[in-house]
Amino acid sequence: MKTLADILYKVPLKAVSGSTDVVVSGVQIDSRKASNRSVFVAVKGVAIDGHKFIDKAIELGAIAVVCEELPSQQKEGVTYVQTESTAEAAGILAHNFYGQPSQKLKLVGVTGTNGKTTIATLLYKLFICLGYQCGLVSTVENIINGKIIPSTHTTPDAISLNALLKQMVDEGCEYAFMEVSSHAVHQRRIAGLEFVGALFSNITHDHLDYHKTFDEYIKAKKAFFDGLSSSAFAITNIDDKRGLVMLQNTAAKKLSYSLRSMADFKGKILENGLSGLVMTINDQEVHFRLIGEFNAYNLLAVYGAAVSLGQDKQEVLQCLSNTTGAEGRFDYTVSPKEKVIAIVDYAHTPDALINVLATIKKLRQGNEQVITVVGCGGDRDKTKRPVMGEVACEHSDKVIFTSDNPRSEDPMEILNDMETGLPVSAKRKYIAIADRKQAIKTAISMAQPEDIVLVAGKGHEKYQEINGVKHHFDDKEVVQEMFELLNK
């Protein structure tokens, strides 16, 4: 049984009205989930201000309210706690309520625009292979010792996250690997957590609908490293021009990885084909099942983290050599009869799309066509739409613009945004088909034997979000369906 005083440990307080010596049953940031003896934290979100729902939470049984502004009318028997940032307080309160789970396992965070999911997933698979019990918090799924828990956000809210970490502790996990999104850092979802290590993959144009400027986006990523303790490690990609920026103010041990420069973890690609990568890592030659330069970087980051966590270098490389990546990341299948290669990838930023298309270019043996199916999400950063269109047309032989998750927007308006500013030469390469299923089928029917079809943007997602409703949709299923037709 925990009291309010227990869970307020380390929360910066401005004022307290009422007793803190009361037993609490839980912490909530959603007033609808408030219950008898719970603590309601009134967080000011992007769209909703929790302060408006304080009375509702009390009606449902909340015994204490944590807020930035004290209500003018206070209810008897309810404790009111005022703090500077309720978003920060929510993380600390949740961490304390759930018994400070991040201190009871080794928690490693991965941040960056591209590669987070693959790096976190590879770390999880590697440490399972090394014989440890561990957990994963990722965009694709959350896993505790092989048990899958569906994922709704890249990084869950502070309450859900600490509950998940406590579950990992309860089930004997020694390690946990998690993606840390810029939104999560900015919204203080990771407040109160203690990380033993952090990794940075890269940073490119993304989420400017939320962060407004690229500088703000960089600052959000960097804040994660700034918060590390001196006992932690921080590993960065120094081939990214902002890689070293991440380490500027961190107290953690600074380490680096690179394919192009001297680094603590240095790699060199010797072979790159559909059979995988052959590369050296710190002069040790290894064959990996993963494909592409971007995966060479991911493997270096994972190797660096494992070595920093005290694992045997040879065992790490041995396990990694047989490990597969995350679902929907350069996920490829070949049609049995026509030998058309279809690649499903989550690439939804210009840089990720360039990386995937550059990898495909290196895999081409002769005159195979590259046909790309690509869209952009609705209600998200509009500035990247014309860039995505241009990148797809520049690096492909044929392109089909289609819907991604249109959300509340008209799909044709999104496609029009993608077409904006395309050079005349590019306009001859593409067609627009708003129906995603039809677009994928058209791309495969256009393909000649051994051509490569890239279906970009959704990767692991099993739905398409249209006007607030998530409809079942799986790019890989549509590809497989089309391949079966080709095979008849």
C-alpha positions as CSV (number, residue, x, y, z in Angstrom):
1,M,0.0,0.0,0.0
2,K,1.4,3.4,-1.0
3,T,0.6,6.8,0.3
4,L,0.4,10.0,-1.6
5,A,3.6,11.1,0.3
6,D,5.4,8.0,-1.0
7,I,4.6,8.6,-4.6
8,L,5.3,12.4,-4.5
9,Y,9.0,11.5,-3.9
10,K,11.2,13.7,-6.2
11,V,8.1,15.6,-7.6
12,P,9.0,19.4,-7.4
13,L,6.2,20.9,-5.3
14,K,4.8,24.4,-5.3
15,A,1.9,24.0,-2.9
16,V,0.0,21.3,-1.1
17,S,-3.5,21.6,0.2
18,G,-4.8,18.7,2.4
19,S,-3.1,15.6,3.7
20,T,-0.5,13.6,1.9
21,D,-0.8,10.7,4.4
22,V,-3.6,9.0,2.5
23,V,-3.4,5.6,0.8
24,V,-3.7,5.7,-3.0
25,S,-5.0,3.0,-5.3
26,G,-3.5,4.3,-8.6
27,V,-2.4,7.2,-10.8
28,Q,-4.4,8.4,-13.8
29,I,-4.0,11.1,-16.5
30,D,-7.4,10.2,-18.1
31,S,-10.2,11.4,-15.8
32,R,-12.5,8.7,-17.2
33,K,-10.2,6.1,-15.6
34,A,-10.2,7.7,-12.2
35,S,-11.5,5.4,-9.5
36,N,-11.8,5.2,-5.7
37,R,-8.7,6.6,-4.0
38,S,-6.8,7.2,-7.2
39,V,-4.6,10.3,-7.9
40,F,-5.6,12.3,-11.0
41,V,-2.9,14.3,-12.7
42,A,-4.2,17.2,-14.8
43,V,-1.9,17.2,-17.8
44,K,-2.1,20.0,-20.4
45,G,-1.9,18.0,-23.6
46,V,-1.7,19.1,-27.2
47,A,-5.5,19.1,-27.7
48,I,-7.0,18.6,-24.2
49,D,-6.3,20.3,-20.9
50,G,-6.7,17.9,-18.0
51,H,-7.5,20.8,-15.6
52,K,-11.0,20.9,-17.2
53,F,-11.7,17.4,-16.0
54,I,-10.7,17.7,-12.3
55,D,-14.3,17.7,-11.0
56,K,-15.1,14.6,-13.2
57,A,-12.1,12.7,-11.7
58,I,-13.2,13.6,-8.2
59,E,-16.8,12.4,-8.9
60,L,-15.3,9.0,-9.9
61,G,-13.4,8.8,-6.6
62,A,-10.1,10.5,-7.0
63,I,-8.7,11.3,-3.6
64,A,-5.9,13.6,-4.8
65,V,-5.4,16.0,-7.7
66,V,-2.0,17.1,-9.1
67,C,-2.3,20.3,-11.1
68,E,-0.4,23.3,-12.4
69,E,-3.2,25.7,-11.4
70,L,-5.1,25.2,-8.1
71,P,-8.9,25.3,-8.6
72,S,-10.6,28.3,-7.0
73,Q,-13.2,25.9,-5.5
74,Q,-11.6,23.0,-3.6
75,K,-13.5,19.9,-2.4
76,E,-13.3,18.8,1.1
77,G,-11.5,15.5,1.7
78,V,-9.5,15.9,-1.5
79,T,-5.7,16.7,-1.5
80,Y,-4.6,19.3,-4.1
81,V,-0.9,19.3,-5.1
82,Q,0.5,22.1,-7.3
83,T,3.6,21.6,-9.4
84,E,5.3,23.4,-12.3
85,S,4.8,20.6,-14.9
86,T,2.1,18.0,-14.4
87,A,3.5,16.1,-17.4
88,E,6.8,15.7,-15.6
89,A,5.0,14.9,-12.4
90,A,2.9,12.1,-14.0
91,G,6.1,10.2,-15.0
92,I,7.7,10.5,-11.5
93,L,4.4,9.6,-9.7
94,A,3.9,6.6,-12.0
95,H,7.5,5.5,-11.5
96,N,7.1,5.7,-7.7
97,F,3.6,4.1,-7.6
98,Y,4.9,1.1,-9.6
99,G,7.9,0.6,-7.4
100,Q,10.5,2.4,-9.6
101,P,10.7,-0.5,-12.1
102,S,13.4,1.1,-14.3
103,Q,15.8,0.7,-11.3
104,K,15.2,-3.0,-11.1
105,L,16.2,-3.8,-14.7
106,K,18.7,-2.5,-17.2
107,L,16.7,-0.1,-19.4
108,V,18.2,1.0,-22.8
109,G,16.5,3.7,-24.9
110,V,16.8,4.1,-28.7
111,T,16.1,7.4,-30.4
112,G,16.4,8.9,-33.9
113,T,14.2,9.4,-37.0
114,N,14.9,6.1,-38.7
115,G,16.1,2.8,-37.3
116,K,14.6,2.9,-33.8
117,T,12.3,-0.1,-34.2
118,T,14.9,-2.3,-35.8
119,I,17.6,-1.4,-33.3
120,A,15.3,-2.0,-30.3
121,T,14.0,-5.2,-31.8
122,L,17.5,-6.5,-32.6
123,L,18.6,-5.8,-29.1
124,Y,15.6,-7.7,-27.7
125,K,16.2,-10.7,-30.0
126,L,20.0,-10.6,-29.3
127,F,19.6,-10.7,-25.5
128,I,17.0,-13.5,-25.8
129,C,19.6,-15.4,-27.9
130,L,22.2,-14.7,-25.2
131,G,19.9,-16.4,-22.6
132,Y,18.4,-13.4,-20.8
133,Q,14.8,-12.7,-20.0
134,C,13.9,-9.3,-21.3
135,G,11.2,-6.9,-22.6
136,L,10.7,-4.7,-25.6
137,V,8.7,-1.5,-26.0
138,S,8.4,-0.6,-29.7
139,T,6.2,0.8,-32.5
140,V,5.4,-2.6,-33.8
141,E,4.7,-4.4,-30.5
142,N,5.6,-4.7,-26.8
143,I,7.0,-8.0,-25.8
144,I,7.7,-9.5,-22.4
145,N,9.7,-12.8,-22.6
146,G,8.1,-13.7,-25.9
147,K,4.5,-12.7,-24.9
148,I,3.2,-10.0,-27.3
149,I,1.3,-7.1,-26.0
150,P,-0.3,-4.8,-28.7
151,S,1.3,-1.4,-29.2
152,T,-0.6,1.8,-29.9
153,H,2.2,4.4,-29.6
154,T,6.0,4.4,-30.3
155,T,6.4,5.3,-26.6
156,P,3.3,4.7,-24.3
157,D,2.1,7.3,-21.9
158,A,3.9,7.6,-18.6
159,I,1.3,5.5,-16.6
160,S,1.1,2.7,-19.2
161,L,4.9,2.7,-19.6
162,N,5.6,2.2,-15.9
163,A,2.9,-0.4,-15.6
164,L,4.5,-2.3,-18.5
165,L,8.0,-2.0,-17.0
166,K,6.7,-3.3,-13.6
167,Q,5.1,-6.3,-15.5
168,M,8.6,-6.9,-17.0
169,V,10.2,-6.8,-13.5
170,D,7.5,-9.1,-12.1
171,E,8.1,-11.6,-14.9
172,G,11.8,-11.7,-14.2
173,C,13.2,-9.5,-17.0
174,E,16.8,-8.3,-16.5
175,Y,16.8,-6.1,-19.6
176,A,14.3,-3.8,-21.3
177,F,14.8,-2.1,-24.7
178,M,12.6,0.7,-25.8
179,E,12.1,3.2,-28.6
180,V,12.1,6.8,-27.3
181,S,10.3,9.1,-29.7
182,S,10.8,12.9,-29.8
183,H,7.1,13.3,-28.8
184,A,7.7,11.1,-25.7
185,V,10.7,13.2,-24.6
186,H,8.9,16.5,-25.2
187,Q,5.7,15.3,-23.4
188,R,7.8,14.0,-20.5
189,R,6.5,10.5,-20.9
190,I,9.9,9.1,-19.8
191,A,10.2,11.4,-16.7
192,G,11.4,9.5,-13.7
193,L,12.9,6.6,-15.6
194,E,16.5,5.6,-15.2
195,F,18.3,4.5,-18.3
196,V,21.6,2.5,-18.3
197,G,22.2,3.5,-21.9
198,A,20.9,5.4,-24.9
199,L,21.5,5.1,-28.6
200,F,21.1,7.7,-31.4
201,S,20.6,6.4,-35.0
202,N,20.1,9.6,-37.2
203,I,17.9,12.6,-37.5
204,T,16.1,13.8,-40.6
205,H,13.1,15.8,-41.7
206,D,10.1,14.5,-39.7
207,H,7.3,15.4,-37.2
208,L,7.5,19.2,-38.1
209,D,3.7,19.2,-37.7
210,Y,4.4,18.7,-34.0
211,H,7.8,20.3,-33.3
212,K,7.3,23.2,-35.8
213,T,11.0,23.6,-36.5
214,F,13.9,21.2,-37.1
215,D,15.8,22.8,-34.2
216,E,13.0,22.0,-31.8
217,Y,13.0,18.4,-33.1
218,I,16.7,18.1,-32.5
219,K,16.4,19.6,-29.0
220,A,13.8,17.0,-28.1
221,K,16.1,14.2,-29.2
222,K,19.0,15.7,-27.4
223,A,17.1,16.2,-24.2
224,F,17.0,12.4,-23.8
225,F,20.8,12.3,-23.7
226,D,21.1,15.4,-21.5
227,G,19.1,13.5,-18.8
228,L,21.4,10.5,-18.6
229,S,23.4,9.8,-15.5
230,S,27.2,9.5,-15.3
231,S,26.9,5.7,-14.8
232,A,25.0,5.3,-18.2
233,F,26.5,5.1,-21.7
234,A,25.5,7.2,-24.7
235,I,26.2,5.8,-28.2
236,T,25.9,7.9,-31.3
237,N,26.2,7.6,-35.1
238,I,29.0,10.0,-36.0
239,D,28.3,9.6,-39.7
240,D,25.1,11.6,-39.1
241,K,26.1,15.3,-39.0
242,R,24.2,15.9,-35.8
243,G,25.4,12.7,-34.1
244,L,28.0,14.5,-32.0
245,V,25.5,17.2,-31.0
246,M,23.5,14.5,-29.0
247,L,26.5,14.0,-26.8
248,Q,27.4,17.6,-26.1
249,N,25.9,18.0,-22.6
250,T,25.5,14.4,-21.5
251,A,27.1,13.1,-18.3
252,A,27.1,9.6,-19.7
253,K,30.1,7.7,-21.1
254,K,30.3,8.9,-24.7
255,L,30.8,6.2,-27.5
256,S,30.4,6.2,-31.3
257,Y,29.8,4.0,-34.3
258,S,30.5,4.6,-37.9
259,L,31.0,3.1,-41.4
260,R,33.0,6.0,-42.6
261,S,35.2,7.4,-39.8
262,M,37.2,6.2,-36.8
263,A,34.9,5.2,-34.1
264,D,34.6,2.9,-31.0
265,F,32.5,0.6,-33.1
266,K,33.7,0.6,-36.7
267,G,32.1,-1.2,-39.6
268,K,32.9,-1.8,-43.2
269,I,30.5,-3.4,-45.8
270,L,32.2,-6.1,-47.9
271,E,29.1,-7.5,-49.6
272,N,25.5,-6.4,-49.8
273,G,22.9,-8.5,-51.6
274,L,19.6,-10.3,-51.1
275,S,21.4,-13.1,-49.2
276,G,22.4,-10.5,-46.6
277,L,25.4,-8.4,-45.5
278,V,29.0,-9.4,-45.2
279,M,30.8,-6.8,-43.1
280,T,33.6,-6.3,-40.6
281,I,32.8,-5.0,-37.2
282,N,36.0,-3.8,-35.4
283,D,38.0,-6.0,-38.0
284,Q,35.9,-9.1,-37.3
285,E,34.3,-10.4,-40.5
286,V,30.6,-11.6,-40.1
287,H,27.7,-12.5,-42.4
288,F,24.3,-11.1,-41.4
289,R,20.9,-12.0,-42.6
290,L,19.9,-8.3,-42.8
291,I,20.2,-6.3,-46.0
292,G,21.4,-2.8,-46.8
293,E,23.7,0.0,-45.5
294,F,21.0,1.3,-43.1
295,N,21.0,-2.2,-41.4
296,A,24.8,-2.1,-41.3
297,Y,24.4,1.0,-39.1
298,N,21.6,-0.7,-37.0
299,L,23.9,-3.7,-36.4
300,L,26.8,-1.5,-35.3
301,A,24.5,0.3,-32.8
302,V,23.3,-3.0,-31.4
303,Y,26.8,-4.4,-31.2
304,G,28.0,-1.3,-29.4
305,A,25.2,-1.4,-26.9
306,A,25.7,-5.1,-26.2
307,V,29.5,-4.6,-25.6
308,S,28.7,-1.6,-23.4
309,L,26.4,-3.9,-21.4
310,G,29.3,-6.2,-20.8
311,Q,28.4,-9.0,-23.2
312,D,31.0,-11.2,-24.8
313,K,31.9,-9.9,-28.3
314,Q,32.1,-13.2,-30.1
315,E,28.8,-14.4,-28.6
316,V,27.1,-11.2,-29.6
317,L,28.3,-11.5,-33.2
318,Q,27.4,-15.1,-33.4
319,C,23.8,-14.4,-32.2
320,L,23.5,-11.3,-34.5
321,S,24.6,-13.2,-37.5
322,N,21.4,-15.3,-37.4
323,T,19.0,-12.6,-36.3
324,T,16.2,-11.2,-38.5
325,G,15.0,-7.6,-38.3
326,A,11.7,-6.1,-37.3
327,E,8.5,-6.8,-39.2
328,G,7.7,-4.4,-42.0
329,R,11.4,-3.2,-42.3
330,F,12.7,-4.2,-45.7
331,D,10.4,-7.2,-45.5
332,Y,10.8,-8.9,-48.9
333,T,9.1,-11.8,-50.7
334,V,9.7,-13.2,-54.2
335,S,6.8,-14.4,-56.4
336,P,7.4,-18.1,-57.1
337,K,6.8,-18.0,-60.9
338,E,7.7,-14.5,-62.2
339,K,10.4,-13.9,-59.6
340,V,9.1,-10.4,-59.0
341,I,10.6,-9.1,-55.7
342,A,8.2,-7.2,-53.5
343,I,9.6,-5.2,-50.5
344,V,7.3,-3.9,-47.8
345,D,8.9,-1.1,-45.7
346,Y,7.8,1.4,-43.1
347,A,9.8,4.2,-44.9
348,H,7.5,7.3,-44.3
349,T,10.1,10.1,-44.3
350,P,12.1,11.3,-47.3
351,D,15.4,10.1,-45.8
352,A,14.0,6.6,-45.0
353,L,12.7,6.4,-48.6
354,I,16.0,7.4,-50.1
355,N,17.8,4.8,-47.9
356,V,15.5,2.0,-49.0
357,L,15.6,3.0,-52.7
358,A,19.5,3.3,-52.5
359,T,19.6,-0.2,-51.0
360,I,17.4,-1.5,-53.8
361,K,19.6,0.2,-56.4
362,K,22.6,-1.7,-55.0
363,L,20.7,-5.0,-55.2
364,R,19.9,-4.7,-58.8
365,Q,21.7,-7.1,-61.0
366,G,20.9,-5.7,-64.4
367,N,18.0,-3.8,-66.0
368,E,15.3,-4.6,-63.5
369,Q,12.7,-1.9,-63.0
370,V,12.0,-0.4,-59.6
371,I,8.3,0.3,-59.1
372,T,7.4,2.3,-56.0
373,V,4.0,2.6,-54.3
374,V,4.1,5.4,-51.8
375,G,1.7,7.8,-49.9
376,C,1.8,10.3,-47.0
377,G,-0.3,10.3,-43.8
378,G,-3.1,12.7,-43.4
379,D,-3.2,15.3,-40.5
380,R,0.6,15.1,-40.3
381,D,3.6,17.1,-41.6
382,K,2.5,18.5,-45.0
383,T,5.9,19.9,-45.8
384,K,7.4,16.5,-46.5
385,R,4.7,15.5,-49.1
386,P,6.2,17.1,-52.2
387,V,9.7,15.9,-51.0
388,M,8.4,12.3,-50.7
389,G,6.9,12.5,-54.2
390,E,10.1,13.9,-55.7
391,V,12.3,11.3,-54.0
392,A,10.1,8.4,-55.2
393,C,10.2,9.7,-58.8
394,E,13.9,10.4,-58.8
395,H,15.0,7.0,-57.6
396,S,12.3,4.7,-59.2
397,D,11.5,3.8,-62.8
398,K,7.7,4.0,-62.2
399,V,5.8,5.4,-59.2
400,I,2.2,5.1,-58.0
401,F,1.1,7.7,-55.5
402,T,-1.6,6.3,-53.2
403,S,-3.3,6.6,-49.7
404,D,-1.3,5.9,-46.6
405,N,-3.4,6.7,-43.5
406,P,-5.5,9.6,-44.8
407,R,-7.1,10.1,-41.4
408,S,-9.5,13.1,-41.7
409,E,-8.1,14.4,-45.0
410,D,-9.3,13.8,-48.5
411,P,-6.8,11.3,-50.0
412,M,-6.8,13.1,-53.4
413,E,-5.7,16.3,-51.7
414,I,-2.7,14.5,-50.1
415,L,-1.8,13.1,-53.5
416,N,-2.1,16.6,-55.0
417,D,0.3,17.8,-52.4
418,M,2.8,15.0,-53.3
419,E,2.6,16.1,-56.9
420,T,3.4,19.7,-56.2
421,G,6.6,20.9,-57.6
422,L,7.5,17.7,-59.5
423,P,9.7,18.4,-62.5
424,V,8.3,17.6,-65.9
425,S,10.5,14.5,-66.3
426,A,9.1,13.1,-63.1
427,K,5.5,13.6,-64.2
428,R,5.9,11.0,-66.9
429,K,6.9,8.4,-64.3
430,Y,3.9,8.3,-62.0
431,I,0.2,7.7,-61.8
432,A,-2.1,8.4,-58.8
433,I,-4.4,5.7,-57.5
434,A,-6.1,6.6,-54.2
435,D,-7.2,3.1,-53.4
436,R,-4.1,1.5,-51.7
437,K,-5.1,-2.1,-52.5
438,Q,-5.6,-1.2,-56.1
439,A,-2.3,0.7,-56.2
440,I,-0.4,-2.3,-54.9
441,K,-2.1,-4.7,-57.3
442,T,-1.5,-2.3,-60.2
443,A,2.3,-2.1,-59.4
444,I,2.7,-5.9,-59.3
445,S,0.7,-6.3,-62.5
446,M,3.0,-3.7,-64.2
447,A,6.1,-5.6,-63.1
448,Q,8.1,-7.8,-65.4
449,P,10.0,-10.9,-64.2
450,E,12.7,-10.0,-61.6
451,D,11.5,-6.4,-61.3
452,I,11.4,-4.9,-57.8
453,V,8.2,-3.5,-56.3
454,L,8.6,-1.3,-53.2
455,V,5.5,-0.7,-51.1
456,A,6.5,2.1,-48.7
457,G,5.0,3.9,-45.8
458,K,3.0,1.4,-43.6
459,G,5.3,-1.5,-43.0
460,H,4.1,-3.5,-40.0
461,E,0.8,-1.7,-39.7
462,K,-2.3,-3.9,-40.1
463,Y,-4.8,-1.2,-40.6
464,Q,-5.6,1.9,-42.6
465,E,-7.0,4.9,-40.7
466,I,-9.8,6.7,-42.5
467,N,-12.0,9.3,-40.8
468,G,-11.2,8.1,-37.3
469,V,-11.8,4.4,-38.1
470,K,-9.1,1.8,-38.4
471,H,-9.9,-0.6,-41.2
472,H,-8.0,-3.9,-41.5
473,F,-5.3,-3.5,-44.1
474,D,-2.0,-5.3,-44.5
475,D,0.4,-4.5,-47.4
476,K,2.0,-7.9,-47.1
477,E,-1.4,-9.6,-47.4
478,V,-2.2,-7.7,-50.6
479,V,1.2,-8.5,-52.1
480,Q,0.8,-12.2,-51.2
481,E,-2.7,-12.3,-52.7
482,M,-1.4,-10.8,-56.0
483,F,1.6,-13.2,-56.1
484,E,-0.9,-16.1,-55.7
485,L,-2.8,-14.8,-58.8
486,L,0.5,-14.5,-60.7
487,N,1.4,-18.1,-59.8
488,K,-1.8,-19.6,-61.3
